[in-house]
């Protein structure tokens, strides 16, 4: 789509639609800026990537919950 055709279409829209388009264009700028920054800071992720994060599980983690007793 060329700019002249896009400009003609934009001139036909009401102000509320133009405000929405303005917000969407800002979102697109933000999206592409964040994609570019994430490409520059690429991290290799895979199995074991969270191994150093401290995590505790309750000893009764696998025990049945009282709330579901009527369904069992």
N, CA, C and O atoms as a GROMACS GRO file, in nm:
protein
  288
    1UNK      N    1   0.086  -0.117   0.000
    1UNK     CA    2   0.000   0.000   0.000
    1UNK      C    3   0.090   0.124   0.000
    1UNK      O    4   0.186   0.132   0.077
    2UNK      N    5   0.060   0.217  -0.086
    2UNK     CA    6   0.142   0.338  -0.090
    2UNK      C    7   0.086   0.444   0.004
    2UNK      O    8  -0.027   0.434   0.052
    3UNK      N    9   0.166   0.545   0.030
    3UNK     CA   10   0.130   0.648   0.128
    3UNK      C   11   0.012   0.734   0.083
    3UNK      O   12  -0.068   0.775   0.166
    4UNK      N   13   0.001   0.761  -0.046
    4UNK     CA   14  -0.109   0.844  -0.095
    4UNK      C   15  -0.243   0.777  -0.071
    4UNK      O   16  -0.338   0.842  -0.028
    5UNK      N   17  -0.252   0.649  -0.099
    5UNK     CA   18  -0.376   0.576  -0.076
    5UNK      C   19  -0.409   0.569   0.073
    5UNK      O   20  -0.525   0.585   0.113
    6UNK      N   21  -0.308   0.546   0.153
    6UNK     CA   22  -0.328   0.542   0.298
    6UNK      C   23  -0.375   0.678   0.350
    6UNK      O   24  -0.462   0.685   0.437
    7UNK      N   25  -0.317   0.785   0.297
    7UNK     CA   26  -0.357   0.919   0.339
    7UNK      C   27  -0.503   0.948   0.301
    7UNK      O   28  -0.575   1.010   0.379
    8UNK      N   29  -0.545   0.904   0.184
    8UNK     CA   30  -0.684   0.923   0.142
    8UNK      C   31  -0.780   0.851   0.237
    8UNK      O   32  -0.884   0.904   0.275
    9UNK      N   33  -0.744   0.729   0.274
    9UNK     CA   34  -0.829   0.652   0.365
    9UNK      C   35  -0.834   0.717   0.503
    9UNK      O   36  -0.940   0.721   0.566
   10UNK      N   37  -0.721   0.768   0.549
   10UNK     CA   38  -0.717   0.831   0.680
   10UNK      C   39  -0.803   0.957   0.685
   10UNK      O   40  -0.863   0.987   0.788
   11UNK      N   41  -0.808   1.030   0.576
   11UNK     CA   42  -0.888   1.153   0.573
   11UNK      C   43  -1.037   1.124   0.583
   11UNK      O   44  -1.114   1.213   0.622
   12UNK      N   45  -1.079   1.004   0.550
   12UNK     CA   46  -1.221   0.969   0.556
   12UNK      C   47  -1.266   0.923   0.696
   12UNK      O   48  -1.386   0.915   0.723
   13UNK      N   49  -1.171   0.894   0.783
   13UNK     CA   50  -1.204   0.841   0.915
   13UNK      C   51  -1.241   0.951   1.014
   13UNK      O   52  -1.192   1.063   1.003
   14UNK      N   53  -1.328   0.919   1.110
   14UNK     CA   54  -1.360   1.016   1.216
   14UNK      C   55  -1.242   1.028   1.314
   14UNK      O   56  -1.152   0.945   1.315
   15UNK      N   57  -1.246   1.132   1.395
   15UNK     CA   58  -1.135   1.161   1.487
   15UNK      C   59  -1.113   1.047   1.586
   15UNK      O   60  -0.999   1.018   1.621
   16UNK      N   61  -1.218   0.983   1.632
   16UNK     CA   62  -1.202   0.874   1.729
   16UNK      C   63  -1.123   0.758   1.668
   16UNK      O   64  -1.042   0.696   1.736
   17UNK      N   65  -1.147   0.730   1.540
   17UNK     CA   66  -1.071   0.624   1.473
   17UNK      C   67  -0.926   0.666   1.454
   17UNK      O   68  -0.836   0.582   1.464
   18UNK      N   69  -0.903   0.793   1.427
   18UNK     CA   70  -0.766   0.842   1.412
   18UNK      C   71  -0.689   0.832   1.543
   18UNK      O   72  -0.570   0.802   1.544
   19UNK      N   73  -0.757   0.858   1.655
   19UNK     CA   74  -0.694   0.844   1.785
   19UNK      C   75  -0.655   0.698   1.810
   19UNK      O   76  -0.548   0.670   1.865
   20UNK      N   77  -0.741   0.608   1.770
   20UNK     CA   78  -0.712   0.465   1.785
   20UNK      C   79  -0.593   0.424   1.698
   20UNK      O   80  -0.508   0.347   1.742
   21UNK      N   81  -0.589   0.475   1.577
   21UNK     CA   82  -0.477   0.445   1.486
   21UNK      C   83  -0.348   0.500   1.543
   21UNK      O   84  -0.243   0.436   1.534
   22UNK      N   85  -0.354   0.619   1.601
   22UNK     CA   86  -0.236   0.679   1.662
   22UNK      C   87  -0.182   0.591   1.774
   22UNK      O   88  -0.061   0.570   1.785
   23UNK      N   89  -0.272   0.539   1.858
   23UNK     CA   90  -0.230   0.449   1.966
   23UNK      C   91  -0.170   0.321   1.910
   23UNK      O   92  -0.071   0.270   1.963
   24UNK      N   93  -0.228   0.270   1.804
   24UNK     CA   94  -0.178   0.146   1.745
   24UNK      C   95  -0.040   0.167   1.683
   24UNK      O   96   0.047   0.080   1.693
   25UNK      N   97  -0.018   0.281   1.620
   25UNK     CA   98   0.114   0.311   1.562
   25UNK      C   99   0.218   0.321   1.673
   25UNK      O  100   0.330   0.272   1.657
   26UNK      N  101   0.182   0.383   1.785
   26UNK     CA  102   0.274   0.389   1.899
   26UNK      C  103   0.308   0.249   1.949
   26UNK      O  104   0.422   0.220   1.982
   27UNK      N  105   0.207   0.162   1.954
   27UNK     CA  106   0.229   0.023   1.995
   27UNK      C  107   0.325  -0.048   1.900
   27UNK      O  108   0.413  -0.122   1.944
   28UNK      N  109   0.308  -0.027   1.770
   28UNK     CA  110   0.396  -0.091   1.672
   28UNK      C  111   0.539  -0.043   1.689
   28UNK      O  112   0.633  -0.123   1.683
   29UNK      N  113   0.558   0.088   1.711
   29UNK     CA  114   0.693   0.140   1.736
   29UNK      C  115   0.753   0.074   1.859
   29UNK      O  116   0.869   0.033   1.857
   30UNK      N  117   0.676   0.063   1.966
   30UNK     CA  118   0.724   0.000   2.089
   30UNK      C  119   0.759  -0.146   2.065
   30UNK      O  120   0.862  -0.194   2.112
   31UNK      N  121   0.674  -0.216   1.993
   31UNK     CA  122   0.694  -0.358   1.966
   31UNK      C  123   0.824  -0.382   1.890
   31UNK      O  124   0.903  -0.468   1.927
   32UNK      N  125   0.847  -0.305   1.783
   32UNK     CA  126   0.967  -0.325   1.705
   32UNK      C  127   1.092  -0.278   1.778
   32UNK      O  128   1.199  -0.335   1.759
   33UNK      N  129   1.080  -0.176   1.861
   33UNK     CA  130   1.194  -0.132   1.940
   33UNK      C  131   1.232  -0.238   2.042
   33UNK      O  132   1.351  -0.263   2.065
   34UNK      N  133   1.133  -0.302   2.104
   34UNK     CA  134   1.163  -0.406   2.203
   34UNK      C  135   1.218  -0.531   2.136
   34UNK      O  136   1.301  -0.600   2.194
   35UNK      N  137   1.172  -0.562   2.014
   35UNK     CA  138   1.227  -0.677   1.942
   35UNK      C  139   1.372  -0.653   1.906
   35UNK      O  140   1.454  -0.745   1.914
   36UNK      N  141   1.406  -0.532   1.866
   36UNK     CA  142   1.544  -0.500   1.832
   36UNK      C  143   1.633  -0.509   1.955
   36UNK      O  144   1.745  -0.560   1.946
   37UNK      N  145   1.585  -0.461   2.069
   37UNK     CA  146   1.666  -0.468   2.190
   37UNK      C  147   1.681  -0.612   2.238
   37UNK      O  148   1.784  -0.647   2.294
   38UNK      N  149   1.579  -0.695   2.218
   38UNK     CA  150   1.589  -0.834   2.260
   38UNK      C  151   1.682  -0.913   2.170
   38UNK      O  152   1.744  -1.010   2.214
   39UNK      N  153   1.694  -0.873   2.044
   39UNK     CA  154   1.788  -0.939   1.954
   39UNK      C  155   1.931  -0.911   1.996
   39UNK      O  156   2.018  -0.998   1.984
   40UNK      N  157   1.957  -0.790   2.044
   40UNK     CA  158   2.093  -0.755   2.082
   40UNK      C  159   2.134  -0.823   2.212
   40UNK      O  160   2.252  -0.843   2.237
   41UNK      N  161   2.038  -0.858   2.295
   41UNK     CA  162   2.067  -0.924   2.422
   41UNK      C  163   2.014  -1.067   2.414
   41UNK      O  164   1.927  -1.105   2.493
   42UNK      N  165   2.064  -1.143   2.322
   42UNK     CA  166   2.016  -1.280   2.307
   42UNK      C  167   2.081  -1.369   2.411
   42UNK      O  168   2.202  -1.364   2.432
   43UNK      N  169   2.001  -1.448   2.475
   43UNK     CA  170   2.050  -1.542   2.574
   43UNK      C  171   2.012  -1.682   2.530
   43UNK      O  172   1.902  -1.705   2.479
   44UNK      N  173   2.103  -1.774   2.551
   44UNK     CA  174   2.074  -1.911   2.516
   44UNK      C  175   1.993  -1.972   2.630
   44UNK      O  176   2.036  -1.977   2.744
   45UNK      N  177   1.874  -2.018   2.595
   45UNK     CA  178   1.787  -2.078   2.695
   45UNK      C  179   1.763  -2.224   2.659
   45UNK      O  180   1.763  -2.262   2.542
   46UNK      N  181   1.744  -2.302   2.759
   46UNK     CA  182   1.719  -2.442   2.736
   46UNK      C  183   1.702  -2.514   2.868
   46UNK      O  184   1.670  -2.452   2.970
   47UNK      N  185   1.723  -2.644   2.866
   47UNK     CA  186   1.709  -2.722   2.987
   47UNK      C  187   1.811  -2.678   3.091
   47UNK      O  188   1.929  -2.659   3.060
   48UNK      N  189   1.765  -2.664   3.213
   48UNK     CA  190   1.854  -2.627   3.322
   48UNK      C  191   1.878  -2.478   3.335
   48UNK      O  192   1.963  -2.438   3.415
   49UNK      N  193   1.807  -2.396   3.261
   49UNK     CA  194   1.832  -2.252   3.268
   49UNK      C  195   1.785  -2.193   3.400
   49UNK      O  196   1.828  -2.083   3.436
   50UNK      N  197   1.699  -2.261   3.472
   50UNK     CA  198   1.649  -2.211   3.600
   50UNK      C  199   1.707  -2.287   3.719
   50UNK      O  200   1.652  -2.280   3.829
   51UNK      N  201   1.817  -2.359   3.698
   51UNK     CA  202   1.869  -2.444   3.804
   51UNK      C  203   1.922  -2.365   3.924
   51UNK      O  204   1.925  -2.418   4.035
   52UNK      N  205   1.965  -2.241   3.905
   52UNK     CA  206   2.022  -2.163   4.014
   52UNK      C  207   1.919  -2.080   4.089
   52UNK      O  208   1.955  -2.008   4.182
   53UNK      N  209   1.794  -2.087   4.050
   53UNK     CA  210   1.690  -2.010   4.117
   53UNK      C  211   1.642  -2.088   4.239
   53UNK      O  212   1.600  -2.203   4.227
   54UNK      N  213   1.649  -2.024   4.357
   54UNK     CA  214   1.607  -2.096   4.477
   54UNK      C  215   1.456  -2.120   4.476
   54UNK      O  216   1.377  -2.030   4.448
   55UNK      N  217   1.419  -2.242   4.506
   55UNK     CA  218   1.278  -2.281   4.503
   55UNK      C  219   1.254  -2.385   4.611
   55UNK      O  220   1.330  -2.481   4.624
   56UNK      N  221   1.148  -2.366   4.687
   56UNK     CA  222   1.111  -2.463   4.790
   56UNK      C  223   0.973  -2.516   4.760
   56UNK      O  224   0.882  -2.441   4.725
   57UNK      N  225   0.958  -2.646   4.774
   57UNK     CA  226   0.826  -2.708   4.760
   57UNK      C  227   0.788  -2.763   4.897
   57UNK      O  228   0.870  -2.817   4.970
   58UNK      N  229   0.663  -2.749   4.928
   58UNK     CA  230   0.613  -2.800   5.056
   58UNK      C  231   0.626  -2.952   5.058
   58UNK      O  232   0.610  -3.017   4.954
   59UNK      N  233   0.653  -3.010   5.175
   59UNK     CA  234   0.664  -3.156   5.183
   59UNK      C  235   0.536  -3.229   5.142
   59UNK      O  236   0.542  -3.342   5.093
   60UNK      N  237   0.422  -3.164   5.160
   60UNK     CA  238   0.295  -3.228   5.125
   60UNK      C  239   0.244  -3.181   4.988
   60UNK      O  240   0.123  -3.178   4.965
   61UNK      N  241   0.333  -3.145   4.900
   61UNK     CA  242   0.295  -3.092   4.768
   61UNK      C  243   0.210  -3.191   4.690
   61UNK      O  244   0.113  -3.151   4.625
   62UNK      N  245   0.244  -3.318   4.694
   62UNK     CA  246   0.173  -3.420   4.616
   62UNK      C  247   0.050  -3.477   4.686
   62UNK      O  248  -0.021  -3.559   4.628
   63UNK      N  249   0.025  -3.435   4.807
   63UNK     CA  250  -0.090  -3.486   4.881
   63UNK      C  251  -0.220  -3.431   4.822
   63UNK      O  252  -0.221  -3.319   4.769
   64UNK      N  253  -0.330  -3.507   4.830
   64UNK     CA  254  -0.458  -3.458   4.778
   64UNK      C  255  -0.508  -3.338   4.859
   64UNK      O  256  -0.487  -3.331   4.980
   65UNK      N  257  -0.571  -3.245   4.794
   65UNK     CA  258  -0.624  -3.126   4.860
   65UNK      C  259  -0.760  -3.156   4.921
   65UNK      O  260  -0.840  -3.230   4.864
   66UNK      N  261  -0.785  -3.097   5.038
   66UNK     CA  262  -0.913  -3.118   5.105
   66UNK      C  263  -1.029  -3.062   5.024
   66UNK      O  264  -1.140  -3.115   5.028
   67UNK      N  265  -1.003  -2.955   4.949
   67UNK     CA  266  -1.109  -2.891   4.871
   67UNK      C  267  -1.164  -2.984   4.763
   67UNK      O  268  -1.279  -2.968   4.721
   68UNK      N  269  -1.084  -3.079   4.717
   68UNK     CA  270  -1.127  -3.168   4.610
   68UNK      C  271  -1.169  -3.306   4.661
   68UNK      O  272  -1.188  -3.398   4.581
   69UNK      N  273  -1.186  -3.322   4.792
   69UNK     CA  274  -1.221  -3.451   4.849
   69UNK      C  275  -1.355  -3.501   4.796
   69UNK      O  276  -1.371  -3.621   4.772
   70UNK      N  277  -1.451  -3.412   4.777
   70UNK     CA  278  -1.583  -3.455   4.730
   70UNK      C  279  -1.580  -3.500   4.585
   70UNK      O  280  -1.671  -3.571   4.542
   71UNK      N  281  -1.480  -3.462   4.509
   71UNK     CA  282  -1.471  -3.503   4.368
   71UNK      C  283  -1.396  -3.634   4.350
   71UNK      O  284  -1.401  -3.693   4.242
   72UNK      N  285  -1.328  -3.680   4.452
   72UNK     CA  286  -1.246  -3.801   4.439
   72UNK      C  287  -1.322  -3.924   4.482
   72UNK      O  288  -1.268  -4.034   4.478
   0.00000   0.00000   0.00000
